[in-house]
Amino acid sequence: MGEPETILVDEPRPRVRRIALNRPEKRNALSGRLRAELFGALAEADRDDAVRVLVLCGAGPCFSAGYDLSGGQPADPPYTTAGGDGHWPRHVVEGAFHIWDMAKPVIAQVHGWCLAGGSELMASCDLAYVSEDARIGYPPVRLMSPPDNQFFPWMAGMRAAMELMLTGDSVSGAEACRIGLANRCFANDELADRVLEIAERIAKVPPELQQMNKRCVHRAMEIMGMRAAIRAGTEIQALAFHAKPSREYMREFAQGVRQALDKRDAQFQDYRQGPGKPQG
């Protein structure tokens, strides 16, 4: 694919590699190319013995406002999954588990909008640190479908997850920490430095042990059913697209993305109808 066009990669501290989503003019909307470059960079870092910790962040005003809704998704995703009904959520979940199964710990550094696919990407990481201005949510539940990656119940618990799923509202960085979607919340101008401090501490542990430490937590969640439940959720997501409101919304969507999003959020007076206007 040549030199990356949609990510920035640097090593701001010893043994720490940082990957920044770099489509700030699109609020880091997750296009097919960005996702291909991101997963390629993650795989490369996981194989690099000089790297012990990865940090995933967003350039510009936010982490990511979601998937690119302007036709930026290719027919063939960055990784292979079974086709047919429900192909999209299955391949999103497969990507999440690519990160889940990496040997190296991955930290999400989240500021500004973190919506829909952006929130799924954050949830795929092992740790999440957020800024005070972060807004995390999944607005597509209002007229399209449940999330592709149904992580909310596992991270936020039943009551908070139910509220997020039934309203499509977003939560602040501080609230995300309170309900379990994130680890800690920092002032906007402190976030990057504080994340690197934590990454440096993690990097002190030998990688042979660190990957076992990571797997201990993951295996416990798997025994409780997390992986199976998230995979099962892809079938519910696929079924939702056959519901009458979803079909009607998708017809409007085909006639104009901005118009459809504005209509979706108008009665709630948030997202595209509020300050900041995220992508999706």
C-alpha positions as CSV (number, residue, x, y, z in Angstrom):
1,M,0.0,0.0,0.0
2,G,3.0,2.3,0.3
3,E,3.5,5.1,2.7
4,P,0.5,5.5,5.1
5,E,-1.9,8.4,4.2
6,T,-4.3,8.3,7.0
7,I,-2.2,7.5,10.1
8,L,0.8,9.0,11.8
9,V,3.3,6.7,13.7
10,D,5.9,7.8,16.1
11,E,7.8,6.6,19.2
12,P,7.4,9.4,21.8
13,R,9.0,7.3,24.7
14,P,11.3,4.3,24.8
15,R,9.5,1.1,23.8
16,V,6.2,3.0,23.2
17,R,4.8,3.3,19.7
18,R,2.0,5.7,19.1
19,I,-0.5,5.5,16.2
20,A,-2.6,8.5,15.4
21,L,-5.7,8.4,13.2
22,N,-5.0,11.2,10.8
23,R,-8.0,12.5,9.0
24,P,-8.7,15.5,11.1
25,E,-10.7,17.3,8.4
26,K,-13.1,14.4,8.6
27,R,-13.0,14.1,12.4
28,N,-11.0,10.9,11.8
29,A,-13.9,9.1,10.2
30,L,-12.9,5.4,9.8
31,S,-12.5,4.9,6.1
32,G,-11.5,1.6,4.6
33,R,-8.0,2.9,3.9
34,L,-7.6,4.2,7.4
35,R,-8.6,0.9,8.9
36,A,-6.4,-1.1,6.6
37,E,-3.4,1.1,7.5
38,L,-4.3,1.0,11.2
39,F,-4.5,-2.7,11.4
40,G,-1.3,-3.1,9.3
41,A,0.5,-0.8,11.8
42,L,-0.8,-2.6,14.8
43,A,0.3,-6.0,13.4
44,E,3.7,-4.6,12.6
45,A,4.1,-3.2,16.1
46,D,3.0,-6.4,17.7
47,R,5.8,-8.2,15.8
48,D,8.5,-5.6,16.7
49,D,10.6,-6.7,19.7
50,A,11.5,-3.0,20.3
51,V,7.9,-2.2,21.1
52,R,6.2,-3.1,24.4
53,V,3.2,-0.8,24.5
54,L,1.0,0.8,21.8
55,V,-1.0,4.1,22.1
56,L,-3.9,4.7,19.8
57,C,-5.1,8.4,19.5
58,G,-6.6,10.8,17.1
59,A,-5.1,13.9,15.4
60,G,-7.0,17.1,15.4
61,P,-10.2,17.9,17.3
62,C,-11.3,14.4,18.3
63,F,-10.5,10.7,18.5
64,S,-13.0,9.5,15.9
65,A,-16.6,10.4,15.1
66,G,-17.3,7.0,13.7
67,Y,-17.2,5.1,10.4
68,D,-16.8,7.1,7.1
69,L,-20.4,7.4,5.9
70,S,-19.6,9.0,2.6
71,G,-18.7,5.8,0.7
72,G,-15.3,5.3,2.2
73,Q,-15.7,1.6,2.9
74,P,-14.3,-0.9,0.4
75,A,-16.1,-4.0,-0.9
76,D,-13.3,-6.0,0.6
77,P,-12.5,-5.2,4.3
78,P,-8.9,-5.1,5.7
79,Y,-9.4,-8.7,6.9
80,T,-11.5,-11.7,5.7
81,T,-14.8,-12.7,7.3
82,A,-17.7,-14.7,6.1
83,G,-20.0,-12.9,3.7
84,G,-23.8,-12.8,3.6
85,D,-26.3,-11.1,6.0
86,G,-24.5,-9.6,8.9
87,H,-21.1,-9.4,7.1
88,W,-20.4,-5.9,8.3
89,P,-20.9,-6.4,12.1
90,R,-19.0,-9.7,11.9
91,H,-16.0,-8.1,10.3
92,V,-16.1,-5.2,12.8
93,V,-16.0,-7.7,15.7
94,E,-13.2,-9.6,13.9
95,G,-11.2,-6.4,13.9
96,A,-11.9,-5.8,17.5
97,F,-10.6,-9.3,18.4
98,H,-7.5,-8.7,16.3
99,I,-6.6,-6.0,18.8
100,W,-7.9,-8.1,21.7
101,D,-5.6,-11.0,20.8
102,M,-2.4,-9.0,20.2
103,A,0.5,-9.7,22.6
104,K,1.2,-6.1,23.3
105,P,-1.1,-3.9,25.5
106,V,-2.9,-1.3,23.5
107,I,-4.0,2.0,25.1
108,A,-6.8,4.2,23.7
109,Q,-6.1,8.0,24.2
110,V,-9.5,9.6,23.6
111,H,-10.4,13.3,23.3
112,G,-13.4,15.0,21.8
113,W,-15.9,13.0,19.9
114,C,-15.7,9.2,20.2
115,L,-18.8,7.9,18.5
116,A,-20.2,4.7,16.9
117,G,-17.2,3.0,15.2
118,G,-14.9,5.2,17.2
119,S,-16.3,4.0,20.4
120,E,-16.0,0.4,19.2
121,L,-12.3,1.0,18.4
122,M,-11.8,2.5,21.9
123,A,-13.5,-0.6,23.5
124,S,-11.2,-2.9,21.6
125,C,-8.2,-1.5,23.4
126,D,-6.9,-2.9,26.7
127,L,-7.0,0.5,28.5
128,A,-8.8,3.7,27.8
129,Y,-7.8,7.2,29.1
130,V,-10.0,10.1,28.2
131,S,-10.0,13.9,28.3
132,E,-12.6,16.1,30.1
133,D,-14.0,17.2,26.7
134,A,-14.5,13.6,25.5
135,R,-18.0,12.6,24.3
136,I,-18.6,8.9,23.9
137,G,-21.7,7.3,22.5
138,Y,-23.5,5.3,19.8
139,P,-26.1,7.4,18.1
140,P,-27.0,4.8,15.3
141,V,-29.2,3.0,17.9
142,R,-31.8,5.7,17.3
143,L,-32.8,4.8,13.8
144,M,-30.4,2.2,12.4
145,S,-29.4,-0.7,14.6
146,P,-27.6,-1.8,17.8
147,P,-23.8,-1.6,17.7
148,D,-21.8,-3.8,15.5
149,N,-19.6,-4.6,18.6
150,Q,-22.0,-4.8,21.5
151,F,-19.5,-4.1,24.3
152,F,-21.6,-1.8,26.5
153,P,-23.1,-4.4,28.9
154,W,-19.6,-5.9,29.5
155,M,-17.9,-2.6,30.3
156,A,-20.7,-0.4,31.7
157,G,-23.0,-3.0,33.4
158,M,-26.7,-3.5,32.7
159,R,-28.2,-0.2,33.9
160,A,-25.7,2.2,32.3
161,A,-25.6,0.0,29.1
162,M,-29.4,0.0,28.9
163,E,-29.6,3.8,29.1
164,L,-26.9,4.2,26.4
165,M,-28.6,1.7,24.1
166,L,-32.1,3.1,24.6
167,T,-31.3,6.8,24.1
168,G,-28.2,6.9,21.9
169,D,-26.9,9.7,24.1
170,S,-23.3,10.3,24.7
171,V,-21.5,10.6,28.0
172,S,-18.6,12.8,29.1
173,G,-15.1,11.6,29.8
174,A,-15.8,11.8,33.6
175,E,-19.0,9.8,33.2
176,A,-17.4,7.3,31.0
177,C,-14.9,6.6,33.8
178,R,-17.7,6.4,36.4
179,I,-19.6,3.7,34.5
180,G,-16.5,1.7,33.4
181,L,-16.1,2.7,29.8
182,A,-12.7,4.3,30.5
183,N,-10.0,4.0,33.2
184,R,-9.3,7.6,34.0
185,C,-10.2,11.1,32.9
186,F,-7.6,13.9,32.6
187,A,-7.6,17.6,31.8
188,N,-7.5,18.1,28.0
189,D,-4.0,19.6,28.0
190,E,-2.7,16.8,30.3
191,L,-4.1,13.8,28.5
192,A,-1.2,13.0,26.1
193,D,1.5,13.3,28.7
194,R,-0.4,11.3,31.3
195,V,-1.0,8.5,28.9
196,L,2.7,8.4,28.0
197,E,3.5,8.2,31.7
198,I,1.3,5.2,32.1
199,A,2.6,3.6,28.9
200,E,6.2,4.0,30.3
201,R,5.2,2.2,33.5
202,I,3.6,-0.6,31.6
203,A,6.7,-0.9,29.4
204,K,8.8,-1.7,32.4
205,V,7.3,-5.1,32.7
206,P,9.0,-7.7,30.5
207,P,6.8,-8.4,27.4
208,E,6.9,-12.2,27.9
209,L,5.1,-11.7,31.2
210,Q,3.0,-8.7,30.0
211,Q,1.2,-10.7,27.3
212,M,0.4,-13.4,30.0
213,N,-0.9,-10.7,32.3
214,K,-3.1,-9.3,29.5
215,R,-4.4,-12.8,28.6
216,C,-5.4,-13.5,32.2
217,V,-8.0,-10.7,32.1
218,H,-9.2,-11.7,28.6
219,R,-9.5,-15.3,29.4
220,A,-11.6,-14.5,32.5
221,M,-13.9,-12.4,30.4
222,E,-14.2,-15.1,27.8
223,I,-15.1,-17.7,30.5
224,M,-17.9,-15.4,31.5
225,G,-19.1,-15.3,27.9
226,M,-17.9,-11.9,26.6
227,R,-16.5,-13.1,23.3
228,A,-19.5,-15.4,22.5
229,A,-22.0,-12.7,23.5
230,I,-20.3,-10.1,21.3
231,R,-20.3,-12.5,18.4
232,A,-24.0,-13.4,19.0
233,G,-24.7,-9.6,19.0
234,T,-23.7,-9.4,15.3
235,E,-26.7,-11.5,14.4
236,I,-29.1,-9.1,16.3
237,Q,-27.4,-6.2,14.6
238,A,-28.0,-7.8,11.2
239,L,-31.6,-8.5,12.1
240,A,-32.2,-4.9,13.0
241,F,-31.6,-3.8,9.5
242,H,-34.7,-5.7,8.4
243,A,-36.9,-3.6,10.8
244,K,-39.2,-1.1,9.1
245,P,-37.7,2.0,10.8
246,S,-34.2,1.0,9.8
247,R,-35.2,0.3,6.2
248,E,-36.9,3.7,5.9
249,Y,-33.9,5.4,7.5
250,M,-31.5,3.7,5.1
251,R,-33.5,4.9,2.1
252,E,-33.2,8.4,3.4
253,F,-29.5,7.8,4.1
254,A,-29.0,6.8,0.4
255,Q,-30.5,10.2,-0.6
256,G,-28.1,12.2,1.5
257,V,-26.0,11.4,4.5
258,R,-26.0,14.8,6.2
259,Q,-29.8,15.2,5.7
260,A,-30.4,11.8,7.3
261,L,-28.1,12.4,10.3
262,D,-29.7,15.9,10.9
263,K,-33.1,14.3,10.9
264,R,-32.1,11.6,13.3
265,D,-30.7,14.0,15.9
266,A,-33.1,16.9,15.4
267,Q,-35.5,15.9,18.1
268,F,-32.7,15.1,20.5
269,Q,-30.8,18.4,19.8
270,D,-27.4,16.8,20.0
271,Y,-24.6,15.4,17.8
272,R,-25.1,17.1,14.3
273,Q,-27.9,19.3,15.8
274,G,-25.7,20.4,18.7
275,P,-22.2,22.0,19.0
276,G,-19.3,20.5,17.2
277,K,-21.2,18.5,14.6
278,P,-19.5,15.1,14.4
279,Q,-19.3,13.0,11.3
280,G,-21.7,10.2,12.1
